[in-house]
């Protein structure tokens, strides 16, 4: 999976892959074996991470730019 995403230029890390693999293995055994509430929280955290880090980077850029750096 990591080789495929790297080849396609999709940014993922090992945490994405490991979490997805664990949920996938649990789902193949039986759907109730996966704690879907935890999986949902993980996905929400992944979605919020990129805009949050972009906002922080933008604010840091504006702060440093206003100080002359």
PDB file of N, H, CA, C and O in Angstrom:
ATOM      1  N   UNK A   1       0.826  -1.188   0.000  1.00  0.00           N
ATOM      2  CA  UNK A   1       0.000   0.000   0.000  1.00  0.00           C
ATOM      3  C   UNK A   1       0.871   1.252   0.000  1.00  0.00           C
ATOM      4  O   UNK A   1       0.594   2.198  -0.737  1.00  0.00           O
ATOM      5  N   UNK A   2       1.915   1.267   0.816  1.00  0.00           N
ATOM      6  H   UNK A   2       2.140   0.498   1.415  1.00  0.00           H
ATOM      7  CA  UNK A   2       2.774   2.456   0.857  1.00  0.00           C
ATOM      8  C   UNK A   2       3.470   2.696  -0.477  1.00  0.00           C
ATOM      9  O   UNK A   2       3.633   3.844  -0.889  1.00  0.00           O
ATOM     10  N   UNK A   3       3.879   1.632  -1.152  1.00  0.00           N
ATOM     11  H   UNK A   3       3.746   0.700  -0.817  1.00  0.00           H
ATOM     12  CA  UNK A   3       4.516   1.791  -2.460  1.00  0.00           C
ATOM     13  C   UNK A   3       3.521   2.369  -3.481  1.00  0.00           C
ATOM     14  O   UNK A   3       3.884   3.216  -4.297  1.00  0.00           O
ATOM     15  N   UNK A   4       2.283   1.911  -3.428  1.00  0.00           N
ATOM     16  H   UNK A   4       1.987   1.222  -2.765  1.00  0.00           H
ATOM     17  CA  UNK A   4       1.264   2.405  -4.360  1.00  0.00           C
ATOM     18  C   UNK A   4       0.980   3.877  -4.122  1.00  0.00           C
ATOM     19  O   UNK A   4       0.942   4.660  -5.072  1.00  0.00           O
ATOM     20  N   UNK A   5       0.782   4.262  -2.886  1.00  0.00           N
ATOM     21  H   UNK A   5       0.812   3.627  -2.114  1.00  0.00           H
ATOM     22  CA  UNK A   5       0.496   5.671  -2.597  1.00  0.00           C
ATOM     23  C   UNK A   5       1.696   6.555  -2.918  1.00  0.00           C
ATOM     24  O   UNK A   5       1.522   7.684  -3.377  1.00  0.00           O
ATOM     25  N   UNK A   6       2.899   6.064  -2.686  1.00  0.00           N
ATOM     26  H   UNK A   6       3.040   5.147  -2.313  1.00  0.00           H
ATOM     27  CA  UNK A   6       4.099   6.839  -3.032  1.00  0.00           C
ATOM     28  C   UNK A   6       4.200   7.007  -4.542  1.00  0.00           C
ATOM     29  O   UNK A   6       4.549   8.080  -5.033  1.00  0.00           O
ATOM     30  N   UNK A   7       3.897   5.955  -5.263  1.00  0.00           N
ATOM     31  H   UNK A   7       3.614   5.083  -4.863  1.00  0.00           H
ATOM     32  CA  UNK A   7       3.959   6.011  -6.734  1.00  0.00           C
ATOM     33  C   UNK A   7       2.929   6.994  -7.287  1.00  0.00           C
ATOM     34  O   UNK A   7       3.190   7.682  -8.274  1.00  0.00           O
ATOM     35  N   UNK A   8       1.758   7.059  -6.650  1.00  0.00           N
ATOM     36  H   UNK A   8       1.546   6.500  -5.849  1.00  0.00           H
ATOM     37  CA  UNK A   8       0.700   7.963  -7.106  1.00  0.00           C
ATOM     38  C   UNK A   8       0.859   9.377  -6.541  1.00  0.00           C
ATOM     39  O   UNK A   8       0.127  10.286  -6.932  1.00  0.00           O
ATOM     40  N   UNK A   9       1.801   9.563  -5.634  1.00  0.00           N
ATOM     41  H   UNK A   9       2.396   8.825  -5.317  1.00  0.00           H
ATOM     42  CA  UNK A   9       2.024  10.880  -5.047  1.00  0.00           C
ATOM     43  C   UNK A   9       1.018  11.251  -3.978  1.00  0.00           C
ATOM     44  O   UNK A   9       0.816  12.432  -3.699  1.00  0.00           O
ATOM     45  N   UNK A  10       0.389  10.260  -3.379  1.00  0.00           N
ATOM     46  H   UNK A  10       0.553   9.301  -3.606  1.00  0.00           H
ATOM     47  CA  UNK A  10      -0.605  10.512  -2.330  1.00  0.00           C
ATOM     48  C   UNK A  10       0.117  10.539  -0.984  1.00  0.00           C
ATOM     49  O   UNK A  10       0.810   9.582  -0.638  1.00  0.00           O
ATOM     50  N   UNK A  11      -0.037  11.623  -0.223  1.00  0.00           N
ATOM     51  H   UNK A  11      -0.600  12.400  -0.505  1.00  0.00           H
ATOM     52  CA  UNK A  11       0.674  11.699   1.056  1.00  0.00           C
ATOM     53  C   UNK A  11      -0.005  10.867   2.144  1.00  0.00           C
ATOM     54  O   UNK A  11      -1.108  11.195   2.582  1.00  0.00           O
ATOM     55  N   UNK A  12       0.641   9.812   2.569  1.00  0.00           N
ATOM     56  H   UNK A  12       1.536   9.545   2.213  1.00  0.00           H
ATOM     57  CA  UNK A  12       0.186   9.013   3.704  1.00  0.00           C
ATOM     58  C   UNK A  12       1.405   8.675   4.547  1.00  0.00           C
ATOM     59  O   UNK A  12       2.544   8.780   4.090  1.00  0.00           O
ATOM     60  N   UNK A  13       1.155   8.276   5.759  1.00  0.00           N
ATOM     61  H   UNK A  13       0.230   8.191   6.130  1.00  0.00           H
ATOM     62  CA  UNK A  13       2.256   7.818   6.598  1.00  0.00           C
ATOM     63  C   UNK A  13       1.930   6.424   7.109  1.00  0.00           C
ATOM     64  O   UNK A  13       0.864   5.876   6.826  1.00  0.00           O
ATOM     65  N   UNK A  14       2.845   5.871   7.851  1.00  0.00           N
ATOM     66  H   UNK A  14       3.710   6.315   8.081  1.00  0.00           H
ATOM     67  CA  UNK A  14       2.644   4.504   8.320  1.00  0.00           C
ATOM     68  C   UNK A  14       1.473   4.400   9.290  1.00  0.00           C
ATOM     69  O   UNK A  14       0.853   3.341   9.390  1.00  0.00           O
ATOM     70  N   UNK A  15       1.159   5.469  10.000  1.00  0.00           N
ATOM     71  H   UNK A  15       1.662   6.329   9.918  1.00  0.00           H
ATOM     72  CA  UNK A  15       0.015   5.439  10.914  1.00  0.00           C
ATOM     73  C   UNK A  15      -1.279   5.201  10.144  1.00  0.00           C
ATOM     74  O   UNK A  15      -2.124   4.413  10.571  1.00  0.00           O
ATOM     75  N   UNK A  16      -1.435   5.886   9.002  1.00  0.00           N
ATOM     76  H   UNK A  16      -0.748   6.526   8.655  1.00  0.00           H
ATOM     77  CA  UNK A  16      -2.619   5.666   8.173  1.00  0.00           C
ATOM     78  C   UNK A  16      -2.699   4.200   7.751  1.00  0.00           C
ATOM     79  O   UNK A  16      -3.755   3.573   7.846  1.00  0.00           O
ATOM     80  N   UNK A  17      -1.587   3.671   7.292  1.00  0.00           N
ATOM     81  H   UNK A  17      -0.729   4.180   7.215  1.00  0.00           H
ATOM     82  CA  UNK A  17      -1.565   2.309   6.773  1.00  0.00           C
ATOM     83  C   UNK A  17      -1.827   1.283   7.867  1.00  0.00           C
ATOM     84  O   UNK A  17      -2.604   0.348   7.673  1.00  0.00           O
ATOM     85  N   UNK A  18      -1.183   1.456   9.011  1.00  0.00           N
ATOM     86  H   UNK A  18      -0.552   2.215   9.168  1.00  0.00           H
ATOM     87  CA  UNK A  18      -1.346   0.499  10.104  1.00  0.00           C
ATOM     88  C   UNK A  18      -2.777   0.520  10.638  1.00  0.00           C
ATOM     89  O   UNK A  18      -3.380  -0.531  10.856  1.00  0.00           O
ATOM     90  N   UNK A  19      -3.315   1.715  10.846  1.00  0.00           N
ATOM     91  H   UNK A  19      -2.826   2.569  10.669  1.00  0.00           H
ATOM     92  CA  UNK A  19      -4.693   1.815  11.357  1.00  0.00           C
ATOM     93  C   UNK A  19      -5.680   1.197  10.381  1.00  0.00           C
ATOM     94  O   UNK A  19      -6.580   0.459  10.782  1.00  0.00           O
ATOM     95  N   UNK A  20      -5.512   1.497   9.101  1.00  0.00           N
ATOM     96  H   UNK A  20      -4.781   2.096   8.775  1.00  0.00           H
ATOM     97  CA  UNK A  20      -6.397   0.914   8.092  1.00  0.00           C
ATOM     98  C   UNK A  20      -6.277  -0.594   8.023  1.00  0.00           C
ATOM     99  O   UNK A  20      -7.275  -1.296   7.862  1.00  0.00           O
ATOM    100  N   UNK A  21      -5.049  -1.096   8.147  1.00  0.00           N
ATOM    101  H   UNK A  21      -4.238  -0.526   8.278  1.00  0.00           H
ATOM    102  CA  UNK A  21      -4.841  -2.545   8.101  1.00  0.00           C
ATOM    103  C   UNK A  21      -5.482  -3.237   9.302  1.00  0.00           C
ATOM    104  O   UNK A  21      -6.103  -4.291   9.159  1.00  0.00           O
ATOM    105  N   UNK A  22      -5.333  -2.648  10.471  1.00  0.00           N
ATOM    106  H   UNK A  22      -4.829  -1.791  10.586  1.00  0.00           H
ATOM    107  CA  UNK A  22      -5.911  -3.252  11.670  1.00  0.00           C
ATOM    108  C   UNK A  22      -7.431  -3.273  11.582  1.00  0.00           C
ATOM    109  O   UNK A  22      -8.059  -4.278  11.914  1.00  0.00           O
ATOM    110  N   UNK A  23      -8.028  -2.163  11.135  1.00  0.00           N
ATOM    111  H   UNK A  23      -7.518  -1.346  10.866  1.00  0.00           H
ATOM    112  CA  UNK A  23      -9.483  -2.145  10.992  1.00  0.00           C
ATOM    113  C   UNK A  23      -9.929  -3.126   9.915  1.00  0.00           C
ATOM    114  O   UNK A  23     -10.959  -3.783  10.065  1.00  0.00           O
ATOM    115  N   UNK A  24      -9.167  -3.230   8.833  1.00  0.00           N
ATOM    116  H   UNK A  24      -8.330  -2.696   8.711  1.00  0.00           H
ATOM    117  CA  UNK A  24      -9.519  -4.157   7.754  1.00  0.00           C
ATOM    118  C   UNK A  24      -9.467  -5.605   8.189  1.00  0.00           C
ATOM    119  O   UNK A  24     -10.351  -6.391   7.849  1.00  0.00           O
ATOM    120  N   UNK A  25      -8.435  -5.966   8.941  1.00  0.00           N
ATOM    121  H   UNK A  25      -7.717  -5.327   9.218  1.00  0.00           H
ATOM    122  CA  UNK A  25      -8.320  -7.342   9.426  1.00  0.00           C
ATOM    123  C   UNK A  25      -9.461  -7.655  10.387  1.00  0.00           C
ATOM    124  O   UNK A  25     -10.062  -8.727  10.317  1.00  0.00           O
ATOM    125  N   UNK A  26      -9.755  -6.723  11.278  1.00  0.00           N
ATOM    126  H   UNK A  26      -9.267  -5.852  11.334  1.00  0.00           H
ATOM    127  CA  UNK A  26     -10.865  -6.947  12.208  1.00  0.00           C
ATOM    128  C   UNK A  26     -12.188  -7.090  11.483  1.00  0.00           C
ATOM    129  O   UNK A  26     -13.024  -7.910  11.861  1.00  0.00           O
ATOM    130  N   UNK A  27     -12.380  -6.287  10.432  1.00  0.00           N
ATOM    131  H   UNK A  27     -11.700  -5.622  10.125  1.00  0.00           H
ATOM    132  CA  UNK A  27     -13.640  -6.334   9.676  1.00  0.00           C
ATOM    133  C   UNK A  27     -13.789  -7.642   8.908  1.00  0.00           C
ATOM    134  O   UNK A  27     -14.911  -8.100   8.691  1.00  0.00           O
ATOM    135  N   UNK A  28     -12.674  -8.256   8.491  1.00  0.00           N
ATOM    136  H   UNK A  28     -11.762  -7.884   8.668  1.00  0.00           H
ATOM    137  CA  UNK A  28     -12.795  -9.517   7.763  1.00  0.00           C
ATOM    138  C   UNK A  28     -13.216 -10.653   8.685  1.00  0.00           C
ATOM    139  O   UNK A  28     -13.858 -11.608   8.245  1.00  0.00           O
ATOM    140  N   UNK A  29     -12.859 -10.554   9.951  1.00  0.00           N
ATOM    141  H   UNK A  29     -12.337  -9.779  10.307  1.00  0.00           H
ATOM    142  CA  UNK A  29     -13.261 -11.596  10.909  1.00  0.00           C
ATOM    143  C   UNK A  29     -14.754 -11.479  11.208  1.00  0.00           C
ATOM    144  O   UNK A  29     -15.518 -12.428  11.032  1.00  0.00           O
ATOM    145  N   UNK A  30     -15.143 -10.299  11.661  1.00  0.00           N
ATOM    146  H   UNK A  30     -14.522  -9.528  11.804  1.00  0.00           H
ATOM    147  CA  UNK A  30     -16.551  -9.959  11.852  1.00  0.00           C
ATOM    148  C   UNK A  30     -16.622  -8.456  12.087  1.00  0.00           C
ATOM    149  O   UNK A  30     -15.737  -7.884  12.723  1.00  0.00           O
ATOM    150  N   UNK A  31     -17.650  -7.825  11.586  1.00  0.00           N
ATOM    151  H   UNK A  31     -18.369  -8.290  11.069  1.00  0.00           H
ATOM    152  CA  UNK A  31     -17.751  -6.366  11.653  1.00  0.00           C
ATOM    153  C   UNK A  31     -17.818  -5.855  13.088  1.00  0.00           C
ATOM    154  O   UNK A  31     -17.372  -4.745  13.375  1.00  0.00           O
ATOM    155  N   UNK A  32     -18.366  -6.650  13.976  1.00  0.00           N
ATOM    156  H   UNK A  32     -18.729  -7.552  13.743  1.00  0.00           H
ATOM    157  CA  UNK A  32     -18.465  -6.208  15.367  1.00  0.00           C
ATOM    158  C   UNK A  32     -17.118  -6.275  16.094  1.00  0.00           C
ATOM    159  O   UNK A  32     -17.002  -5.798  17.223  1.00  0.00           O
ATOM    160  N   UNK A  33     -16.095  -6.865  15.453  1.00  0.00           N
ATOM    161  H   UNK A  33     -16.189  -7.252  14.536  1.00  0.00           H
ATOM    162  CA  UNK A  33     -14.770  -6.953  16.073  1.00  0.00           C
ATOM    163  C   UNK A  33     -14.042  -5.613  16.041  1.00  0.00           C
ATOM    164  O   UNK A  33     -13.062  -5.420  16.761  1.00  0.00           O
ATOM    165  N   UNK A  34     -14.517  -4.691  15.212  1.00  0.00           N
ATOM    166  H   UNK A  34     -15.313  -4.848  14.628  1.00  0.00           H
ATOM    167  CA  UNK A  34     -13.877  -3.383  15.075  1.00  0.00           C
ATOM    168  C   UNK A  34     -14.641  -2.375  15.912  1.00  0.00           C
ATOM    169  O   UNK A  34     -15.872  -2.346  15.894  1.00  0.00           O
ATOM    170  N   UNK A  35     -13.921  -1.563  16.632  1.00  0.00           N
ATOM    171  H   UNK A  35     -12.921  -1.588  16.647  1.00  0.00           H
ATOM    172  CA  UNK A  35     -14.551  -0.465  17.374  1.00  0.00           C
ATOM    173  C   UNK A  35     -14.681   0.710  16.408  1.00  0.00           C
ATOM    174  O   UNK A  35     -13.768   1.526  16.278  1.00  0.00           O
ATOM    175  N   UNK A  36     -15.816   0.783  15.741  1.00  0.00           N
ATOM    176  H   UNK A  36     -16.558   0.120  15.847  1.00  0.00           H
ATOM    177  CA  UNK A  36     -16.009   1.761  14.689  1.00  0.00           C
ATOM    178  C   UNK A  36     -16.013   3.186  15.222  1.00  0.00           C
ATOM    179  O   UNK A  36     -15.683   4.115  14.485  1.00  0.00           O
ATOM    180  N   UNK A  37     -16.374   3.377  16.471  1.00  0.00           N
ATOM    181  H   UNK A  37     -16.641   2.622  17.069  1.00  0.00           H
ATOM    182  CA  UNK A  37     -16.331   4.714  17.063  1.00  0.00           C
ATOM    183  C   UNK A  37     -14.908   5.233  17.134  1.00  0.00           C
ATOM    184  O   UNK A  37     -14.656   6.409  16.874  1.00  0.00           O
ATOM    185  N   UNK A  38     -13.978   4.357  17.485  1.00  0.00           N
ATOM    186  H   UNK A  38     -14.183   3.401  17.696  1.00  0.00           H
ATOM    187  CA  UNK A  38     -12.562   4.742  17.530  1.00  0.00           C
ATOM    188  C   UNK A  38     -12.063   5.020  16.120  1.00  0.00           C
ATOM    189  O   UNK A  38     -11.340   5.990  15.897  1.00  0.00           O
ATOM    190  N   UNK A  39     -12.442   4.181  15.174  1.00  0.00           N
ATOM    191  H   UNK A  39     -13.029   3.393  15.355  1.00  0.00           H
ATOM    192  CA  UNK A  39     -12.053   4.399  13.778  1.00  0.00           C
ATOM    193  C   UNK A  39     -12.556   5.724  13.249  1.00  0.00           C
ATOM    194  O   UNK A  39     -11.840   6.423  12.533  1.00  0.00           O
ATOM    195  N   UNK A  40     -13.778   6.074  13.595  1.00  0.00           N
ATOM    196  H   UNK A  40     -14.360   5.506  14.177  1.00  0.00           H
ATOM    197  CA  UNK A  40     -14.363   7.353  13.181  1.00  0.00           C
ATOM    198  C   UNK A  40     -13.554   8.517  13.753  1.00  0.00           C
ATOM    199  O   UNK A  40     -13.300   9.497  13.053  1.00  0.00           O
ATOM    200  N   UNK A  41     -13.151   8.415  15.015  1.00  0.00           N
ATOM    201  H   UNK A  41     -13.357   7.618  15.584  1.00  0.00           H
ATOM    202  CA  UNK A  41     -12.348   9.471  15.633  1.00  0.00           C
ATOM    203  C   UNK A  41     -10.991   9.612  14.951  1.00  0.00           C
ATOM    204  O   UNK A  41     -10.487  10.723  14.782  1.00  0.00           O
ATOM    205  N   UNK A  42     -10.406   8.492  14.563  1.00  0.00           N
ATOM    206  H   UNK A  42     -10.815   7.590  14.700  1.00  0.00           H
ATOM    207  CA  UNK A  42      -9.116   8.522  13.866  1.00  0.00           C
ATOM    208  C   UNK A  42      -9.262   9.238  12.530  1.00  0.00           C
ATOM    209  O   UNK A  42      -8.432  10.079  12.185  1.00  0.00           O
ATOM    210  N   UNK A  43     -10.298   8.918  11.781  1.00  0.00           N
ATOM    211  H   UNK A  43     -10.973   8.235  12.060  1.00  0.00           H
ATOM    212  CA  UNK A  43     -10.512   9.544  10.473  1.00  0.00           C
ATOM    213  C   UNK A  43     -10.761  11.045  10.628  1.00  0.00           C
ATOM    214  O   UNK A  43     -10.230  11.841   9.854  1.00  0.00           O
ATOM    215  N   UNK A  44     -11.549  11.432  11.605  1.00  0.00           N
ATOM    216  H   UNK A  44     -11.980  10.785  12.234  1.00  0.00           H
ATOM    217  CA  UNK A  44     -11.796  12.859  11.844  1.00  0.00           C
ATOM    218  C   UNK A  44     -10.488  13.571  12.193  1.00  0.00           C
ATOM    219  O   UNK A  44     -10.243  14.681  11.720  1.00  0.00           O
ATOM    220  N   UNK A  45      -9.659  12.947  13.006  1.00  0.00           N
ATOM    221  H   UNK A  45      -9.858  12.046  13.390  1.00  0.00           H
ATOM    222  CA  UNK A  45      -8.369  13.545  13.346  1.00  0.00           C
ATOM    223  C   UNK A  45      -7.501  13.707  12.105  1.00  0.00           C
ATOM    224  O   UNK A  45      -6.828  14.727  11.954  1.00  0.00           O
ATOM    225  N   UNK A  46      -7.505  12.716  11.211  1.00  0.00           N
ATOM    226  H   UNK A  46      -8.051  11.888  11.333  1.00  0.00           H
ATOM    227  CA  UNK A  46      -6.731  12.827   9.963  1.00  0.00           C
ATOM    228  C   UNK A  46      -7.234  13.985   9.122  1.00  0.00           C
ATOM    229  O   UNK A  46      -6.436  14.736   8.561  1.00  0.00           O
ATOM    230  N   UNK A  47      -8.549  14.139   9.029  1.00  0.00           N
ATOM    231  H   UNK A  47      -9.197  13.529   9.485  1.00  0.00           H
ATOM    232  CA  UNK A  47      -9.130  15.196   8.193  1.00  0.00           C
ATOM    233  C   UNK A  47      -8.829  16.572   8.775  1.00  0.00           C
ATOM    234  O   UNK A  47      -8.568  17.512   8.024  1.00  0.00           O
ATOM    235  N   UNK A  48      -8.861  16.706  10.088  1.00  0.00           N
ATOM    236  H   UNK A  48      -9.074  15.943  10.698  1.00  0.00           H
ATOM    237  CA  UNK A  48      -8.627  18.005  10.722  1.00  0.00           C
ATOM    238  C   UNK A  48      -7.148  18.394  10.779  1.00  0.00           C
ATOM    239  O   UNK A  48      -6.829  19.576  10.912  1.00  0.00           O
ATOM    240  N   UNK A  49      -6.252  17.428  10.682  1.00  0.00           N
ATOM    241  H   UNK A  49      -6.511  16.468  10.574  1.00  0.00           H
ATOM    242  CA  UNK A  49      -4.829  17.710  10.829  1.00  0.00           C
ATOM    243  C   UNK A  49      -4.306  18.650   9.751  1.00  0.00           C
ATOM    244  O   UNK A  49      -3.585  19.598  10.061  1.00  0.00           O
ATOM    245  N   UNK A  50      -4.652  18.409   8.502  1.00  0.00           N
ATOM    246  H   UNK A  50      -5.237  17.639   8.250  1.00  0.00           H
ATOM    247  CA  UNK A  50      -4.107  19.216   7.405  1.00  0.00           C
ATOM    248  C   UNK A  50      -4.566  20.675   7.486  1.00  0.00           C
ATOM    249  O   UNK A  50      -3.712  21.558   7.408  1.00  0.00           O
ATOM    250  N   UNK A  51      -5.857  20.985   7.636  1.00  0.00           N
ATOM    251  H   UNK A  51      -6.551  20.268   7.700  1.00  0.00           H
ATOM    252  CA  UNK A  51      -6.237  22.392   7.750  1.00  0.00           C
ATOM    253  C   UNK A  51      -5.672  23.057   9.010  1.00  0.00           C
ATOM    254  O   UNK A  51      -5.327  24.239   8.985  1.00  0.00           O
ATOM    255  N   UNK A  52      -5.577  22.306  10.102  1.00  0.00           N
ATOM    256  H   UNK A  52      -5.857  21.346  10.122  1.00  0.00           H
ATOM    257  CA  UNK A  52      -5.046  22.887  11.338  1.00  0.00           C
ATOM    258  C   UNK A  52      -3.573  23.256  11.177  1.00  0.00           C
ATOM    259  O   UNK A  52      -3.157  24.343  11.576  1.00  0.00           O
ATOM    260  N   UNK A  53      -2.787  22.356  10.594  1.00  0.00           N
ATOM    261  H   UNK A  53      -3.125  21.472  10.270  1.00  0.00           H
ATOM    262  CA  UNK A  53      -1.365  22.664  10.423  1.00  0.00           C
ATOM    263  C   UNK A  53      -1.164  23.768   9.395  1.00  0.00           C
ATOM    264  O   UNK A  53      -0.250  24.580   9.537  1.00  0.00           O
ATOM    265  N   UNK A  54      -1.999  23.813   8.365  1.00  0.00           N
ATOM    266  H   UNK A  54      -2.742  23.153   8.250  1.00  0.00           H
ATOM    267  CA  UNK A  54      -1.904  24.896   7.380  1.00  0.00           C
ATOM    268  C   UNK A  54      -2.237  26.239   8.027  1.00  0.00           C
ATOM    269  O   UNK A  54      -1.589  27.244   7.734  1.00  0.00           O
ATOM    270  N   UNK A  55      -3.227  26.263   8.892  1.00  0.00           N
ATOM    271  H   UNK A  55      -3.753  25.446   9.130  1.00  0.00           H
ATOM    272  CA  UNK A  55      -3.589  27.507   9.589  1.00  0.00           C
ATOM    273  C   UNK A  55      -2.473  27.973  10.509  1.00  0.00           C
ATOM    274  O   UNK A  55      -2.144  29.159  10.541  1.00  0.00           O
ATOM    275  N   UNK A  56      -1.896  27.052  11.249  1.00  0.00           N
ATOM    276  H   UNK A  56      -2.163  26.088  11.222  1.00  0.00           H
ATOM    277  CA  UNK A  56      -0.792  27.411  12.143  1.00  0.00           C
ATOM    278  C   UNK A  56       0.395  27.925  11.339  1.00  0.00           C
ATOM    279  O   UNK A  56       1.021  28.914  11.723  1.00  0.00           O
ATOM    280  N   UNK A  57       0.712  27.265  10.229  1.00  0.00           N
ATOM    281  H   UNK A  57       0.204  26.462   9.917  1.00  0.00           H
ATOM    282  CA  UNK A  57       1.821  27.708   9.382  1.00  0.00           C
ATOM    283  C   UNK A  57       1.549  29.109   8.828  1.00  0.00           C
ATOM    284  O   UNK A  57       2.447  29.950   8.790  1.00  0.00           O
ATOM    285  N   UNK A  58       0.314  29.356   8.401  1.00  0.00           N
ATOM    286  H   UNK A  58      -0.416  28.673   8.432  1.00  0.00           H
ATOM    287  CA  UNK A  58      -0.042  30.675   7.886  1.00  0.00           C
ATOM    288  C   UNK A  58       0.085  31.757   8.941  1.00  0.00           C
ATOM    289  O   UNK A  58       0.597  32.844   8.670  1.00  0.00           O
ATOM    290  N   UNK A  59      -0.382  31.458  10.145  1.00  0.00           N
ATOM    291  H   UNK A  59      -0.798  30.575  10.366  1.00  0.00           H
ATOM    292  CA  UNK A  59      -0.265  32.429  11.234  1.00  0.00           C
ATOM    293  C   UNK A  59       1.194  32.699  11.591  1.00  0.00           C
ATOM    294  O   UNK A  59       1.569  33.842  11.851  1.00  0.00           O
ATOM    295  N   UNK A  60       2.002  31.669  11.604  1.00  0.00           N
ATOM    296  H   UNK A  60       1.697  30.740  11.393  1.00  0.00           H
ATOM    297  CA  UNK A  60       3.434  31.848  11.886  1.00  0.00           C
ATOM    298  C   UNK A  60       4.103  32.680  10.792  1.00  0.00           C
ATOM    299  O   UNK A  60       4.938  33.539  11.078  1.00  0.00           O
ATOM    300  N   UNK A  61       3.733  32.420   9.545  1.00  0.00           N
ATOM    301  H   UNK A  61       3.056  31.722   9.312  1.00  0.00           H
ATOM    302  CA  UNK A  61       4.287  33.196   8.442  1.00  0.00           C
ATOM    303  C   UNK A  61       3.933  34.672   8.598  1.00  0.00           C
ATOM    304  O   UNK A  61       4.802  35.534   8.470  1.00  0.00           O
ATOM    305  N   UNK A  62       2.657  34.971   8.877  1.00  0.00           N
ATOM    306  H   UNK A  62       1.951  34.271   8.981  1.00  0.00           H
ATOM    307  CA  UNK A  62       2.237  36.364   9.036  1.00  0.00           C
ATOM    308  C   UNK A  62       2.943  37.022  10.218  1.00  0.00           C
ATOM    309  O   UNK A  62       3.364  38.175  10.127  1.00  0.00           O
ATOM    310  N   UNK A  63       3.073  36.295  11.325  1.00  0.00           N
ATOM    311  H   UNK A  63       2.730  35.358  11.399  1.00  0.00           H
ATOM    312  CA  UNK A  63       3.752  36.856  12.500  1.00  0.00           C
ATOM    313  C   UNK A  63       5.214  37.157  12.197  1.00  0.00           C
ATOM    314  O   UNK A  63       5.703  38.241  12.515  1.00  0.00           O
ATOM    315  N   UNK A  64       5.911  36.213  11.591  1.00  0.00           N
ATOM    316  H   UNK A  64       5.514  35.333  11.332  1.00  0.00           H
ATOM    317  CA  UNK A  64       7.324  36.426  11.275  1.00  0.00           C
ATOM    318  C   UNK A  64       7.505  37.480  10.201  1.00  0.00           C
ATOM    319  O   UNK A  64       8.454  38.262  10.249  1.00  0.00           O
ATOM    320  N   UNK A  65       6.594  37.505   9.223  1.00  0.00           N
ATOM    321  H   UNK A  65       5.824  36.870   9.184  1.00  0.00           H
ATOM    322  CA  UNK A  65       6.671  38.503   8.162  1.00  0.00           C
ATOM    323  C   UNK A  65       6.476  39.909   8.719  1.00  0.00           C
ATOM    324  O   UNK A  65       7.147  40.847   8.288  1.00  0.00           O
ATOM    325  N   UNK A  66       5.565  40.058   9.672  1.00  0.00           N
ATOM    326  H   UNK A  66       5.020  39.296  10.022  1.00  0.00           H
ATOM    327  CA  UNK A  66       5.320  41.373  10.268  1.00  0.00           C
ATOM    328  C   UNK A  66       6.493  41.829  11.131  1.00  0.00           C
ATOM    329  O   UNK A  66       6.670  43.025  11.360  1.00  0.00           O
ATOM    330  N   UNK A  67       7.297  40.872  11.613  1.00  0.00           N
ATOM    331  H   UNK A  67       7.153  39.900  11.427  1.00  0.00           H
ATOM    332  CA  UNK A  67       8.493  41.210  12.398  1.00  0.00           C
ATOM    333  C   UNK A  67       9.718  41.446  11.508  1.00  0.00           C
ATOM    334  O   UNK A  67      10.792  41.788  12.004  1.00  0.00           O
ATOM    335  N   UNK A  68       9.555  41.266  10.219  1.00  0.00           N
ATOM    336  H   UNK A  68       8.683  40.988   9.816  1.00  0.00           H
ATOM    337  CA  UNK A  68      10.648  41.516   9.291  1.00  0.00           C
ATOM    338  C   UNK A  68      11.493  40.305   8.961  1.00  0.00           C
ATOM    339  O   UNK A  68      12.553  40.449   8.353  1.00  0.00           O
ATOM    340  N   UNK A  69      11.070  39.150   9.330  1.00  0.00           N
ATOM    341  H   UNK A  69      10.208  39.033   9.824  1.00  0.00           H
ATOM    342  CA  UNK A  69      11.842  37.943   9.009  1.00  0.00           C
ATOM    343  C   UNK A  69      11.403  37.350   7.704  1.00  0.00           C
ATOM    344  O   UNK A  69      11.944  36.331   7.276  1.00  0.00           O
TER     345      UNK A  69
END
